[in-house]
């Protein structure tokens, strides 16, 4: 039968069937890709790309570019609190020079920053040493045209198609999928691209940064990148600032940074080598670093104290009080909350901890008394009295929850009693039980993980309801 002999209704039905099948296949592929796709650029499901997409256009005045050095070393909350400047970290783990250029071009489609400050760690290497960081940089770009150009410039020809299509790479993620891959979690769109860390680790001052400048000859690609960044600043009208954030920099990398110093001097570009400025700024290598490669939040404050003086020449506006910049207000509130939680994590003073629990908002605190705690001369009672516990209840032992300013007993230490269950949000469930032994790890659980301090007569577990995460588990 010729196609012209097929009735019109039959042809329409066939066309509709094909269209429906194609739509179904597309939805299946899209749904699968949504689960498998790379969802973070900073680790822990934090994405500076998603944070940028959630920010209204033409609000960002200062952009910080770079790798993990940048999102650890530049804290927009500090600049907002002190100066009211709308800063944003367009930083990605291991961000290399090529992706720095193209992510900046992507940002410039939505924002018109007055200052772009670029950390040069990504300038010191040619290829990524960690494949995950390569994926973060080359699979997270939303703009198809820029992503294709970026991939063609960086990725070897035989692998380019996989990076452009993306699916051949992300479909290998099956074994590493976690709950956030399937759960439509609330985006932390108020974070301005930074990563807050109060960890104090071991760091070494870079000996390679002492002495006079020792410039090295740069490759053509490195010189071209410097020229491209400078030309982009001239075309788009922003002030380009190049910096080297402090870390234990190898001599070969320091020589490249020294060459950039000479380039900036010739072009009139602001340049700050924090490795060479470390004595002037007063970096404490026993306190201001997470490790030898990254500043912690204490170190980021020293960077801010220096740059806020240097950036005065750009006449940046103070946006505090402007409702359009609510995300910066929320970011500062978030920072204060993280600072408060860090205080709870690090204190070993039970009275101080109970006072902080009493004053905190949006927390669920679980208090457990088990074992021979009464034989310890009531060392636990005075702090628990702060939370409203009577001595009679203290003597009985058990499990309490402190929430919204109220202490409530939720479980007696009875063997084989039905467990106490409390939903802590869409994804987390608290379970309290007792097996007649204070060494039983499963006495306090969140989902399948124990939050019980093994071997302690008293456990305090603190959960942040607002962020949906465990703050601290303390044993006394």
C-alpha positions as a Markdown table, in Angstrom:
| # | Residue | x | y | z |
|---|---|---|---|---|
| 1 | Unk | 0.0 | 0.0 | 0.0 |
| 2 | Unk | 1.3 | 3.4 | -1.0 |
| 3 | Unk | 1.6 | 6.1 | 1.8 |
| 4 | Unk | -0.9 | 8.1 | -0.2 |
| 5 | Unk | -3.5 | 5.3 | 0.2 |
| 6 | Unk | -3.3 | 5.4 | 4.1 |
| 7 | Unk | -6.3 | 7.2 | 5.5 |
| 8 | Unk | -5.6 | 10.7 | 6.9 |
| 9 | Unk | -6.8 | 9.7 | 10.5 |
| 10 | Unk | -4.4 | 6.7 | 10.5 |
| 11 | Unk | -1.5 | 8.8 | 9.4 |
| 12 | Unk | -2.3 | 11.4 | 12.1 |
| 13 | Unk | -2.4 | 8.6 | 14.7 |
| 14 | Unk | 0.9 | 7.2 | 13.6 |
| 15 | Unk | 2.5 | 10.7 | 13.7 |
| 16 | Unk | 1.1 | 11.3 | 17.2 |
| 17 | Unk | 2.4 | 7.9 | 18.4 |
| 18 | Unk | 5.9 | 8.6 | 17.1 |
| 19 | Unk | 5.8 | 12.0 | 18.7 |
| 20 | Unk | 4.6 | 10.6 | 22.0 |
| 21 | Unk | 7.3 | 7.9 | 21.9 |
| 22 | Unk | 10.0 | 10.5 | 21.2 |
| 23 | Unk | 8.7 | 12.7 | 24.0 |
| 24 | Unk | 8.7 | 9.7 | 26.4 |
| 25 | Unk | 12.3 | 8.8 | 25.4 |
| 26 | Unk | 13.4 | 12.4 | 25.9 |
| 27 | Unk | 11.7 | 12.6 | 29.4 |
| 28 | Unk | 13.4 | 9.3 | 30.4 |
| 29 | Unk | 16.8 | 10.5 | 29.3 |
| 30 | Unk | 16.3 | 13.9 | 30.9 |
| 31 | Unk | 15.1 | 12.3 | 34.2 |
| 32 | Unk | 18.1 | 10.0 | 34.2 |
| 33 | Unk | 20.5 | 12.8 | 33.4 |
| 34 | Unk | 19.0 | 14.9 | 36.2 |
| 35 | Unk | 19.9 | 12.2 | 38.7 |
| 36 | Unk | 23.4 | 11.4 | 37.2 |
| 37 | Unk | 24.6 | 14.9 | 36.4 |
| 38 | Unk | 27.5 | 16.6 | 38.3 |
| 39 | Unk | 25.8 | 18.7 | 41.0 |
| 40 | Unk | 28.7 | 20.4 | 42.8 |
| 41 | Unk | 31.6 | 22.6 | 42.0 |
| 42 | Unk | 32.9 | 22.9 | 45.5 |
| 43 | Unk | 32.2 | 19.5 | 47.1 |
| 44 | Unk | 29.3 | 18.6 | 49.4 |
| 45 | Unk | 26.6 | 19.5 | 46.8 |
| 46 | Unk | 27.6 | 23.2 | 46.9 |
| 47 | Unk | 27.6 | 24.7 | 43.4 |
| 48 | Unk | 28.8 | 28.3 | 42.8 |
| 49 | Unk | 27.2 | 27.9 | 39.3 |
| 50 | Unk | 23.7 | 27.3 | 40.8 |
| 51 | Unk | 24.3 | 30.1 | 43.3 |
| 52 | Unk | 25.0 | 32.5 | 40.4 |
| 53 | Unk | 22.0 | 31.3 | 38.5 |
| 54 | Unk | 19.8 | 32.1 | 41.5 |
| 55 | Unk | 21.1 | 35.6 | 41.8 |
| 56 | Unk | 19.2 | 38.4 | 40.0 |
| 57 | Unk | 21.0 | 40.2 | 37.2 |
| 58 | Unk | 23.2 | 43.2 | 37.7 |
| 59 | Unk | 23.8 | 42.9 | 41.4 |
| 60 | Unk | 27.4 | 41.7 | 41.8 |
| 61 | Unk | 30.0 | 44.4 | 42.0 |
| 62 | Unk | 33.1 | 42.3 | 42.9 |
| 63 | Unk | 33.8 | 38.8 | 41.5 |
| 64 | Unk | 36.5 | 36.5 | 42.9 |
| 65 | Unk | 37.6 | 33.8 | 40.5 |
| 66 | Unk | 39.8 | 30.8 | 41.2 |
| 67 | Unk | 40.0 | 27.3 | 42.7 |
| 68 | Unk | 39.5 | 26.1 | 46.2 |
| 69 | Unk | 42.1 | 28.6 | 47.2 |
| 70 | Unk | 39.6 | 31.3 | 46.2 |
| 71 | Unk | 36.4 | 29.9 | 47.8 |
| 72 | Unk | 38.4 | 29.4 | 51.1 |
| 73 | Unk | 40.3 | 32.6 | 50.9 |
| 74 | Unk | 37.7 | 35.1 | 49.9 |
| 75 | Unk | 34.7 | 35.4 | 52.2 |
| 76 | Unk | 31.9 | 37.8 | 50.7 |
| 77 | Unk | 30.2 | 37.9 | 54.2 |
| 78 | Unk | 33.2 | 39.8 | 55.6 |
| 79 | Unk | 33.1 | 42.4 | 52.8 |
| 80 | Unk | 29.4 | 42.8 | 53.1 |
| 81 | Unk | 29.5 | 43.2 | 56.9 |
| 82 | Unk | 32.3 | 45.8 | 56.9 |
| 83 | Unk | 31.7 | 47.7 | 53.6 |
| 84 | Unk | 28.3 | 46.6 | 52.1 |
| 85 | Unk | 30.1 | 45.5 | 48.9 |
| 86 | Unk | 28.2 | 42.8 | 46.9 |
| 87 | Unk | 31.0 | 40.2 | 46.3 |
| 88 | Unk | 30.6 | 36.8 | 44.8 |
| 89 | Unk | 33.0 | 33.8 | 44.5 |
| 90 | Unk | 32.8 | 32.3 | 41.0 |
| 91 | Unk | 35.2 | 29.7 | 42.2 |
| 92 | Unk | 35.4 | 26.0 | 41.4 |
| 93 | Unk | 37.6 | 23.2 | 42.8 |
| 94 | Unk | 40.8 | 23.1 | 40.8 |
| 95 | Unk | 39.7 | 25.9 | 38.5 |
| 96 | Unk | 42.3 | 26.1 | 35.8 |
| 97 | Unk | 43.1 | 29.1 | 33.7 |
| 98 | Unk | 41.0 | 28.1 | 30.7 |
| 99 | Unk | 37.8 | 27.5 | 32.7 |
| 100 | Unk | 38.5 | 30.8 | 34.7 |
| 101 | Unk | 38.3 | 32.7 | 31.4 |
| 102 | Unk | 35.1 | 31.0 | 30.2 |
| 103 | Unk | 33.2 | 31.0 | 33.5 |
| 104 | Unk | 34.0 | 34.7 | 33.7 |
| 105 | Unk | 32.5 | 35.2 | 30.3 |
| 106 | Unk | 29.4 | 33.2 | 31.4 |
| 107 | Unk | 29.1 | 35.4 | 34.5 |
| 108 | Unk | 29.4 | 38.6 | 32.4 |
| 109 | Unk | 26.2 | 37.6 | 30.5 |
| 110 | Unk | 24.3 | 38.1 | 33.8 |
| 111 | Unk | 26.4 | 40.6 | 35.8 |
| 112 | Unk | 28.5 | 43.8 | 35.2 |
| 113 | Unk | 31.1 | 43.7 | 38.0 |
| 114 | Unk | 33.2 | 46.7 | 38.7 |
| 115 | Unk | 36.1 | 44.5 | 39.9 |
| 116 | Unk | 37.2 | 41.0 | 38.9 |
| 117 | Unk | 39.8 | 39.5 | 41.3 |
| 118 | Unk | 41.5 | 36.4 | 40.0 |
| 119 | Unk | 43.6 | 34.0 | 42.1 |
| 120 | Unk | 46.5 | 32.6 | 40.0 |
| 121 | Unk | 46.8 | 29.1 | 41.4 |
| 122 | Unk | 45.1 | 27.8 | 38.2 |
| 123 | Unk | 47.7 | 29.7 | 36.1 |
| 124 | Unk | 50.5 | 27.6 | 37.6 |
| 125 | Unk | 49.5 | 24.2 | 36.0 |
| 126 | Unk | 48.5 | 23.1 | 32.5 |
| 127 | Unk | 46.3 | 20.0 | 33.2 |
| 128 | Unk | 44.2 | 18.8 | 36.2 |
| 129 | Unk | 45.8 | 16.2 | 38.4 |
| 130 | Unk | 42.3 | 15.2 | 39.9 |
| 131 | Unk | 39.7 | 14.0 | 37.4 |
| 132 | Unk | 36.9 | 15.0 | 39.6 |
| 133 | Unk | 38.0 | 18.6 | 39.5 |
| 134 | Unk | 38.2 | 18.4 | 35.7 |
| 135 | Unk | 34.6 | 17.2 | 35.6 |
| 136 | Unk | 33.5 | 20.0 | 38.0 |
| 137 | Unk | 35.0 | 22.6 | 35.7 |
| 138 | Unk | 34.0 | 21.1 | 32.3 |
| 139 | Unk | 30.6 | 19.5 | 33.0 |
| 140 | Unk | 29.0 | 22.3 | 35.1 |
| 141 | Unk | 28.9 | 25.1 | 32.5 |
| 142 | Unk | 25.2 | 25.8 | 31.7 |
| 143 | Unk | 25.9 | 27.8 | 28.5 |
| 144 | Unk | 26.2 | 25.3 | 25.7 |
| 145 | Unk | 28.1 | 27.6 | 23.3 |
| 146 | Unk | 30.7 | 28.6 | 25.9 |
| 147 | Unk | 31.0 | 25.0 | 27.2 |
| 148 | Unk | 31.8 | 23.7 | 23.7 |
| 149 | Unk | 34.5 | 26.4 | 23.1 |
| 150 | Unk | 36.0 | 25.7 | 26.5 |
| 151 | Unk | 36.1 | 22.0 | 25.9 |
| 152 | Unk | 37.7 | 22.4 | 22.5 |
| 153 | Unk | 40.4 | 24.6 | 24.0 |
| 154 | Unk | 41.3 | 22.3 | 26.9 |
| 155 | Unk | 40.3 | 18.7 | 26.2 |
| 156 | Unk | 42.2 | 16.4 | 23.9 |
| 157 | Unk | 40.5 | 15.9 | 20.6 |
| 158 | Unk | 39.6 | 12.1 | 21.1 |
| 159 | Unk | 37.8 | 12.9 | 24.4 |
| 160 | Unk | 36.0 | 16.1 | 23.4 |
| 161 | Unk | 32.7 | 14.5 | 22.3 |
| 162 | Unk | 32.2 | 12.9 | 25.7 |
| 163 | Unk | 32.6 | 16.2 | 27.5 |
| 164 | Unk | 30.3 | 18.1 | 25.1 |
| 165 | Unk | 27.5 | 15.4 | 25.2 |
| 166 | Unk | 28.2 | 14.9 | 29.0 |
| 167 | Unk | 26.1 | 11.8 | 29.3 |
| 168 | Unk | 28.9 | 9.3 | 28.4 |
| 169 | Unk | 30.8 | 10.6 | 31.5 |
| 170 | Unk | 28.0 | 11.1 | 34.0 |
| 171 | Unk | 26.5 | 7.7 | 33.3 |
| 172 | Unk | 29.5 | 6.2 | 35.1 |
| 173 | Unk | 28.4 | 7.7 | 38.4 |
| 174 | Unk | 26.0 | 4.9 | 39.5 |
| 175 | Unk | 28.2 | 3.6 | 42.3 |
| 176 | Unk | 28.8 | 7.1 | 43.9 |
| 177 | Unk | 25.2 | 8.4 | 43.8 |
| 178 | Unk | 24.0 | 9.8 | 47.1 |
| 179 | Unk | 20.7 | 11.0 | 48.6 |
| 180 | Unk | 21.0 | 14.5 | 47.1 |
| 181 | Unk | 21.2 | 13.0 | 43.6 |
| 182 | Unk | 17.6 | 11.8 | 44.0 |
| 183 | Unk | 16.2 | 14.4 | 46.5 |
| 184 | Unk | 15.2 | 17.8 | 45.2 |
| 185 | Unk | 17.0 | 19.6 | 48.0 |
| 186 | Unk | 16.6 | 23.3 | 48.7 |
| 187 | Unk | 19.4 | 25.3 | 47.0 |
| 188 | Unk | 21.6 | 27.3 | 49.3 |
| 189 | Unk | 21.2 | 30.3 | 47.0 |
| 190 | Unk | 22.0 | 32.7 | 49.8 |
| 191 | Unk | 25.6 | 31.5 | 50.0 |
| 192 | Unk | 27.8 | 33.8 | 47.8 |
| 193 | Unk | 30.2 | 31.1 | 46.6 |
| 194 | Unk | 32.4 | 30.8 | 49.7 |
| 195 | Unk | 33.2 | 27.8 | 51.8 |
| 196 | Unk | 33.5 | 28.4 | 55.5 |
| 197 | Unk | 36.0 | 26.3 | 57.4 |
| 198 | Unk | 37.1 | 26.8 | 61.0 |
| 199 | Unk | 39.5 | 23.9 | 60.8 |
| 200 | Unk | 43.0 | 24.7 | 62.0 |
| 201 | Unk | 45.6 | 22.5 | 60.3 |
| 202 | Unk | 49.3 | 22.2 | 59.7 |
| 203 | Unk | 50.8 | 24.7 | 57.2 |
| 204 | Unk | 54.3 | 25.7 | 56.1 |
| 205 | Unk | 55.4 | 29.2 | 55.1 |
| 206 | Unk | 56.8 | 29.1 | 51.5 |
| 207 | Unk | 60.5 | 29.6 | 51.5 |
| 208 | Unk | 60.3 | 30.0 | 47.7 |
| 209 | Unk | 58.6 | 33.4 | 48.2 |
| 210 | Unk | 61.6 | 34.9 | 50.0 |
| 211 | Unk | 64.2 | 37.0 | 48.2 |
| 212 | Unk | 64.0 | 39.0 | 45.0 |
| 213 | Unk | 61.8 | 38.2 | 42.0 |
| 214 | Unk | 62.8 | 35.3 | 39.8 |
| 215 | Unk | 60.7 | 35.5 | 36.6 |
| 216 | Unk | 60.4 | 32.5 | 34.4 |
| 217 | Unk | 59.7 | 32.3 | 30.7 |
| 218 | Unk | 56.0 | 31.6 | 30.1 |
| 219 | Unk | 54.5 | 29.4 | 27.4 |
| 220 | Unk | 52.6 | 31.1 | 24.5 |
| 221 | Unk | 49.3 | 29.8 | 26.0 |
| 222 | Unk | 50.0 | 31.4 | 29.3 |
| 223 | Unk | 50.9 | 34.8 | 27.7 |
| 224 | Unk | 47.8 | 34.5 | 25.5 |
| 225 | Unk | 45.6 | 33.9 | 28.7 |
| 226 | Unk | 47.0 | 37.0 | 30.3 |
| 227 | Unk | 46.4 | 39.0 | 27.2 |
| 228 | Unk | 42.8 | 37.6 | 26.8 |
| 229 | Unk | 42.0 | 38.5 | 30.4 |
| 230 | Unk | 43.3 | 42.0 | 30.0 |
| 231 | Unk | 41.5 | 42.6 | 26.7 |
| 232 | Unk | 38.3 | 41.2 | 28.3 |
| 233 | Unk | 38.6 | 43.7 | 31.1 |
| 234 | Unk | 39.1 | 46.6 | 28.6 |
| 235 | Unk | 36.1 | 45.5 | 26.5 |
| 236 | Unk | 33.7 | 44.9 | 29.5 |
| 237 | Unk | 34.9 | 47.8 | 31.6 |
| 238 | Unk | 35.9 | 46.1 | 34.8 |
| 239 | Unk | 39.1 | 46.5 | 36.8 |
| 240 | Unk | 41.2 | 43.4 | 36.7 |
| 241 | Unk | 43.0 | 42.4 | 39.8 |
| 242 | Unk | 45.4 | 39.4 | 39.9 |
| 243 | Unk | 46.4 | 37.8 | 43.2 |
| 244 | Unk | 48.3 | 34.8 | 44.5 |
| 245 | Unk | 46.7 | 33.6 | 47.7 |
| 246 | Unk | 49.1 | 32.2 | 50.3 |
| 247 | Unk | 50.1 | 28.6 | 50.3 |
| 248 | Unk | 53.3 | 26.5 | 50.3 |
| 249 | Unk | 54.0 | 27.4 | 46.7 |
| 250 | Unk | 56.7 | 25.4 | 44.9 |
| 251 | Unk | 59.7 | 27.4 | 43.5 |
| 252 | Unk | 58.6 | 26.7 | 39.9 |
| 253 | Unk | 55.2 | 28.1 | 40.5 |
| 254 | Unk | 56.5 | 31.1 | 42.3 |
| 255 | Unk | 58.7 | 31.9 | 39.3 |
| 256 | Unk | 55.5 | 32.0 | 37.1 |
| 257 | Unk | 53.8 | 34.3 | 39.6 |
| 258 | Unk | 56.8 | 36.6 | 39.6 |
| 259 | Unk | 56.5 | 36.8 | 35.8 |
| 260 | Unk | 52.9 | 37.8 | 36.2 |
| 261 | Unk | 54.0 | 40.5 | 38.5 |
| 262 | Unk | 56.2 | 42.0 | 35.8 |
| 263 | Unk | 53.3 | 41.7 | 33.3 |
| 264 | Unk | 50.9 | 43.5 | 35.6 |
| 265 | Unk | 53.5 | 46.3 | 36.2 |
| 266 | Unk | 53.7 | 46.8 | 32.4 |
| 267 | Unk | 49.9 | 46.8 | 31.9 |
| 268 | Unk | 49.0 | 48.8 | 35.0 |
| 269 | Unk | 47.0 | 45.8 | 36.5 |
| 270 | Unk | 46.7 | 45.6 | 40.2 |
| 271 | Unk | 48.7 | 42.6 | 41.6 |
| 272 | Unk | 49.1 | 41.2 | 45.0 |
| 273 | Unk | 51.3 | 38.2 | 45.9 |
| 274 | Unk | 50.1 | 37.2 | 49.3 |
| 275 | Unk | 53.0 | 34.7 | 49.6 |
| 276 | Unk | 55.5 | 37.6 | 49.4 |
| 277 | Unk | 53.2 | 39.8 | 51.5 |
| 278 | Unk | 52.7 | 37.2 | 54.3 |
| 279 | Unk | 54.9 | 39.1 | 56.8 |
| 280 | Unk | 53.2 | 42.4 | 56.2 |
| 281 | Unk | 49.8 | 40.9 | 56.5 |
| 282 | Unk | 50.7 | 38.7 | 59.4 |
| 283 | Unk | 49.5 | 35.3 | 58.4 |
| 284 | Unk | 49.8 | 32.8 | 61.2 |
| 285 | Unk | 50.8 | 29.4 | 59.8 |
| 286 | Unk | 49.7 | 27.7 | 63.0 |
| 287 | Unk | 46.2 | 29.2 | 63.0 |
| 288 | Unk | 45.1 | 30.7 | 59.7 |
| 289 | Unk | 45.2 | 27.7 | 57.4 |
| 290 | Unk | 43.2 | 24.5 | 56.9 |
| 291 | Unk | 46.4 | 22.9 | 55.5 |
| 292 | Unk | 49.4 | 24.1 | 53.5 |
| 293 | Unk | 47.2 | 24.8 | 50.5 |
| 294 | Unk | 44.2 | 26.6 | 51.8 |
| 295 | Unk | 43.3 | 29.4 | 54.2 |
| 296 | Unk | 40.6 | 28.9 | 56.8 |
| 297 | Unk | 38.1 | 31.5 | 57.8 |
| 298 | Unk | 40.5 | 33.2 | 60.2 |
| 299 | Unk | 43.0 | 33.6 | 57.3 |
| 300 | Unk | 40.2 | 34.8 | 54.9 |
| 301 | Unk | 39.5 | 37.6 | 57.4 |
| 302 | Unk | 43.1 | 38.8 | 57.0 |
| 303 | Unk | 42.8 | 38.8 | 53.2 |
| 304 | Unk | 39.6 | 40.9 | 53.5 |
| 305 | Unk | 41.2 | 43.4 | 55.9 |
| 306 | Unk | 44.0 | 44.0 | 53.3 |
| 307 | Unk | 41.8 | 44.1 | 50.2 |
| 308 | Unk | 39.1 | 46.3 | 51.6 |
| 309 | Unk | 41.7 | 49.0 | 51.9 |
| 310 | Unk | 43.2 | 48.4 | 48.5 |
| 311 | Unk | 39.7 | 48.3 | 46.8 |
| 312 | Unk | 38.7 | 51.7 | 48.2 |
| 313 | Unk | 40.0 | 53.3 | 44.9 |
| 314 | Unk | 37.2 | 51.6 | 43.0 |
| 315 | Unk | 34.5 | 53.6 | 44.7 |
| 316 | Unk | 32.3 | 50.5 | 45.3 |
| 317 | Unk | 28.8 | 51.3 | 46.5 |
| 318 | Unk | 27.5 | 50.3 | 50.0 |
| 319 | Unk | 24.3 | 48.2 | 49.3 |
| 320 | Unk | 23.4 | 47.5 | 52.9 |
| 321 | Unk | 19.7 | 48.3 | 53.5 |
| 322 | Unk | 18.8 | 47.7 | 49.8 |
| 323 | Unk | 16.2 | 44.9 | 49.7 |
| 324 | Unk | 17.4 | 43.7 | 46.3 |
| 325 | Unk | 20.6 | 42.4 | 48.0 |
| 326 | Unk | 18.7 | 40.2 | 50.5 |
| 327 | Unk | 20.9 | 37.2 | 49.6 |
| 328 | Unk | 24.0 | 39.0 | 51.1 |
| 329 | Unk | 22.0 | 39.7 | 54.3 |
| 330 | Unk | 21.1 | 36.0 | 54.4 |
| 331 | Unk | 24.7 | 35.1 | 53.7 |
| 332 | Unk | 25.9 | 37.2 | 56.6 |
| 333 | Unk | 23.3 | 35.6 | 58.9 |
| 334 | Unk | 24.5 | 32.1 | 57.7 |
| 335 | Unk | 28.1 | 33.0 | 58.4 |
| 336 | Unk | 27.1 | 34.1 | 61.9 |
| 337 | Unk | 25.2 | 30.8 | 62.4 |
| 338 | Unk | 28.3 | 28.9 | 61.3 |
| 339 | Unk | 30.5 | 30.8 | 63.7 |
| 340 | Unk | 28.0 | 30.1 | 66.5 |
| 341 | Unk | 28.0 | 26.4 | 65.7 |
| 342 | Unk | 31.7 | 26.3 | 65.6 |
| 343 | Unk | 31.8 | 27.7 | 69.1 |
| 344 | Unk | 29.5 | 24.8 | 70.2 |
| 345 | Unk | 31.7 | 22.3 | 68.4 |
| 346 | Unk | 35.0 | 23.4 | 69.9 |
| 347 | Unk | 34.0 | 24.0 | 73.5 |
| 348 | Unk | 34.7 | 21.3 | 76.1 |
| 349 | Unk | 33.0 | 23.4 | 78.9 |
| 350 | Unk | 29.6 | 21.8 | 79.6 |
| 351 | Unk | 28.1 | 24.9 | 81.2 |
| 352 | Unk | 29.2 | 27.0 | 78.3 |
| 353 | Unk | 27.7 | 24.5 | 75.8 |
| 354 | Unk | 24.4 | 24.3 | 77.6 |
| 355 | Unk | 24.2 | 28.1 | 77.7 |
| 356 | Unk | 24.8 | 28.2 | 73.9 |
| 357 | Unk | 22.1 | 25.6 | 73.4 |
| 358 | Unk | 19.7 | 27.6 | 75.5 |
| 359 | Unk | 20.3 | 30.8 | 73.5 |
| 360 | Unk | 20.3 | 29.1 | 70.0 |
| 361 | Unk | 17.4 | 29.1 | 67.6 |
| 362 | Unk | 16.3 | 26.4 | 65.1 |
| 363 | Unk | 18.2 | 23.6 | 66.8 |
| 364 | Unk | 17.2 | 20.2 | 68.2 |
| 365 | Unk | 19.4 | 19.1 | 71.0 |
| 366 | Unk | 19.3 | 15.5 | 72.4 |
| 367 | Unk | 20.5 | 15.0 | 76.0 |
| 368 | Unk | 21.2 | 11.5 | 77.2 |
| 369 | Unk | 22.1 | 10.3 | 80.7 |
| 370 | Unk | 23.0 | 6.7 | 81.1 |
| 371 | Unk | 25.3 | 4.4 | 83.1 |
| 372 | Unk | 26.8 | 5.4 | 86.5 |
| 373 | Unk | 26.6 | 9.2 | 85.9 |
| 374 | Unk | 25.2 | 9.7 | 89.5 |
| 375 | Unk | 28.5 | 8.4 | 90.9 |
| 376 | Unk | 30.3 | 11.5 | 89.5 |
| 377 | Unk | 29.2 | 14.0 | 92.3 |
| 378 | Unk | 26.5 | 15.6 | 90.2 |
| 379 | Unk | 29.0 | 17.2 | 87.8 |
| 380 | Unk | 26.3 | 17.2 | 85.1 |
| 381 | Unk | 23.4 | 18.7 | 87.0 |
| 382 | Unk | 24.3 | 22.3 | 87.2 |
| 383 | Unk | 24.8 | 22.7 | 83.5 |
| 384 | Unk | 21.5 | 20.8 | 82.8 |
| 385 | Unk | 19.7 | 23.0 | 85.2 |
| 386 | Unk | 20.4 | 25.9 | 82.7 |
| 387 | Unk | 18.2 | 24.0 | 80.3 |
| 388 | Unk | 15.4 | 23.6 | 82.8 |
| 389 | Unk | 16.0 | 20.1 | 84.2 |
| 390 | Unk | 14.8 | 19.4 | 87.7 |
| 391 | Unk | 17.0 | 17.4 | 90.1 |
| 392 | Unk | 14.3 | 14.7 | 90.4 |
| 393 | Unk | 14.3 | 14.1 | 86.6 |
| 394 | Unk | 18.1 | 14.2 | 86.6 |
| 395 | Unk | 18.3 | 11.4 | 89.1 |
| 396 | Unk | 16.0 | 9.2 | 87.0 |
| 397 | Unk | 18.1 | 9.5 | 83.9 |
| 398 | Unk | 16.8 | 9.0 | 80.3 |
| 399 | Unk | 16.7 | 11.1 | 77.1 |
| 400 | Unk | 15.5 | 14.7 | 76.7 |
| 401 | Unk | 15.0 | 17.0 | 73.7 |
| 402 | Unk | 15.7 | 20.7 | 74.0 |
| 403 | Unk | 13.9 | 22.6 | 71.2 |
| 404 | Unk | 12.4 | 26.1 | 70.9 |
| 405 | Unk | 13.5 | 27.0 | 74.5 |
| 406 | Unk | 11.8 | 24.0 | 76.0 |
| 407 | Unk | 13.3 | 20.8 | 77.6 |
| 408 | Unk | 11.1 | 17.7 | 77.1 |
| 409 | Unk | 11.7 | 14.2 | 78.4 |
| 410 | Unk | 11.0 | 11.8 | 75.5 |
| 411 | Unk | 12.4 | 8.5 | 76.7 |
| 412 | Unk | 12.9 | 6.6 | 80.0 |
| 413 | Unk | 15.8 | 4.2 | 80.0 |
| 414 | Unk | 13.6 | 1.2 | 79.8 |
| 415 | Unk | 14.8 | -2.0 | 78.2 |
| 416 | Unk | 12.7 | -3.2 | 75.2 |
| 417 | Unk | 10.5 | 0.0 | 75.3 |
| 418 | Unk | 9.3 | 1.2 | 71.9 |
| 419 | Unk | 11.8 | 3.6 | 70.4 |
| 420 | Unk | 11.1 | 7.3 | 70.3 |
| 421 | Unk | 10.9 | 8.6 | 66.7 |
| 422 | Unk | 11.1 | 12.2 | 65.5 |
| 423 | Unk | 11.2 | 13.5 | 62.0 |
| 424 | Unk | 13.8 | 16.1 | 61.7 |
| 425 | Unk | 12.9 | 17.1 | 58.1 |
| 426 | Unk | 12.2 | 15.5 | 54.8 |
| 427 | Unk | 15.3 | 13.4 | 54.8 |
| 428 | Unk | 16.4 | 12.8 | 58.4 |
| 429 | Unk | 14.8 | 10.8 | 61.2 |
| 430 | Unk | 15.8 | 10.7 | 64.8 |
| 431 | Unk | 15.5 | 7.4 | 66.7 |
| 432 | Unk | 16.1 | 7.0 | 70.5 |
| 433 | Unk | 16.2 | 3.7 | 72.3 |
| 434 | Unk | 17.8 | 1.8 | 75.2 |
| 435 | Unk | 19.3 | -1.6 | 75.3 |
| 436 | Unk | 20.3 | -1.7 | 79.0 |
| 437 | Unk | 23.9 | -0.8 | 78.2 |
| 438 | Unk | 25.3 | 2.7 | 78.0 |
| 439 | Unk | 28.0 | 1.4 | 75.6 |
| 440 | Unk | 25.3 | 0.5 | 73.0 |
| 441 | Unk | 26.1 | 2.7 | 69.9 |
| 442 | Unk | 22.5 | 2.6 | 68.6 |
| 443 | Unk | 20.9 | 4.4 | 71.5 |
| 444 | Unk | 20.7 | 7.6 | 69.5 |
| 445 | Unk | 20.5 | 7.4 | 65.7 |
| 446 | Unk | 19.8 | 9.8 | 62.8 |
| 447 | Unk | 18.8 | 7.6 | 59.9 |
| 448 | Unk | 21.4 | 4.7 | 59.9 |
| 449 | Unk | 24.2 | 6.6 | 61.6 |
| 450 | Unk | 24.9 | 6.6 | 65.4 |
| 451 | Unk | 25.1 | 10.1 | 67.0 |
| 452 | Unk | 25.8 | 8.6 | 70.4 |
| 453 | Unk | 29.1 | 9.3 | 72.2 |
| 454 | Unk | 30.4 | 5.8 | 72.9 |
| 455 | Unk | 31.5 | 5.2 | 76.4 |
| 456 | Unk | 30.2 | 8.5 | 77.8 |
| 457 | Unk | 27.7 | 8.7 | 80.6 |
| 458 | Unk | 26.3 | 11.9 | 79.1 |
| 459 | Unk | 25.8 | 12.6 | 75.4 |
| 460 | Unk | 24.6 | 15.9 | 73.8 |
| 461 | Unk | 23.8 | 15.7 | 70.1 |
| 462 | Unk | 22.9 | 19.0 | 68.4 |
| 463 | Unk | 21.1 | 19.2 | 65.1 |
| 464 | Unk | 20.5 | 22.3 | 62.9 |
| 465 | Unk | 16.9 | 22.3 | 61.7 |
| 466 | Unk | 17.4 | 25.2 | 59.3 |
| 467 | Unk | 20.3 | 23.6 | 57.4 |
| 468 | Unk | 19.3 | 20.0 | 58.0 |
| 469 | Unk | 22.6 | 18.8 | 59.4 |
| 470 | Unk | 24.2 | 17.5 | 62.6 |
| 471 | Unk | 26.2 | 20.2 | 64.3 |
| 472 | Unk | 28.0 | 18.3 | 67.0 |
| 473 | Unk | 28.1 | 15.2 | 69.2 |
| 474 | Unk | 29.7 | 15.7 | 72.6 |
| 475 | Unk | 30.4 | 13.1 | 75.3 |
| 476 | Unk | 31.0 | 13.9 | 78.9 |
